[in-house]
């Protein structure tokens, strides 16, 4: 006799609240380390070179953009999975500009450019809908005060020739 397990029994319970923690330490000059509870490696960061930082290290501005791009990527993957929609590739670019404001520098613009590769042109409308839903659901993007400019791109994968 085999034991039948319903999908609900294997799912982890959805909690109402999740907590995350990151600690950052100044190391020298305009550099430091950041560490999270969930990752074994620390990230070396620095101020942007325009503000006296070192080359070759992440800046807080780049980490923010990486958080937005990463959040969008995982959000799209989750909603595409729930919708049973398969895509062949996804690349997400986030870029931003800062400008001097009265209260100091601030992001004046952040552009999110997801590029989703799909198998056929018939999937285009559904793919575009999922891209737009992911934009609305990405919690990191929703947490910042700067409005995102959203520029989704779709590509249809070229069929592989039969040899």
Residue pairs with C-beta under 8 A, 6 or more apart in sequence:
20 36
20 37
20 38
21 36
21 37
22 34
22 35
22 36
22 37
23 34
23 35
24 32
24 33
24 34
24 35
24 45
25 32
25 33
25 34
26 32
27 33
29 46
29 52
29 54
30 46
30 47
30 51
30 52
30 53
30 54
31 44
31 45
31 46
31 47
31 53
31 54
31 57
32 44
32 45
32 46
33 42
33 43
33 44
33 45
34 42
34 43
34 45
34 63
35 42
35 43
43 58
43 63
44 57
44 58
45 57
45 58
45 59
45 60
45 63
46 53
46 54
46 57
46 58
46 59
47 53
47 59
47 60
48 59
48 61
49 55
53 59
58 66
61 96
61 98
61 107
64 96
64 107
64 144
65 94
65 95
65 96
65 110
66 94
67 140
68 94
68 110
68 112
68 138
68 140
68 141
68 144
68 148
69 92
69 93
69 94
69 112
70 92
70 140
71 138
71 139
71 140
71 141
72 92
72 94
72 112
72 114
72 134
72 135
72 138
72 140
72 141
73 90
73 92
73 114
75 134
75 137
75 138
75 139
76 90
76 92
76 114
76 116
76 130
76 131
76 134
77 90
79 130
79 133
79 134
79 137
80 86
80 87
80 130
83 126
83 130
85 123
85 126
85 127
85 130
86 119
87 116
87 117
87 118
87 119
87 127
88 117
88 118
88 119
88 157
89 115
89 116
89 117
89 157
90 114
90 115
90 116
90 117
91 114
91 115
92 112
92 113
92 114
92 115
93 111
93 112
93 113
93 114
93 115
94 110
94 111
94 112
94 113
95 110
95 111
95 113
96 107
96 109
96 110
96 111
96 146
97 107
97 108
97 109
98 105
98 106
98 107
98 108
99 105
99 106
99 108
106 146
107 144
107 146
108 146
109 146
109 149
110 144
110 146
110 147
110 148
110 149
111 148
111 149
111 150
111 151
112 135
112 141
112 148
112 149
112 150
112 151
113 151
113 152
113 153
114 131
114 134
114 152
114 153
115 152
115 153
115 154
115 155
116 127
116 131
116 152
116 153
116 154
116 155
117 154
117 155
117 156
117 157
118 124
118 127
118 154
118 155
118 156
118 157
119 156
119 157
120 156
121 156
124 154
124 156
127 154
128 152
128 154
131 152
131 154
132 150
132 152
135 141
135 148
135 150
135 152
141 148
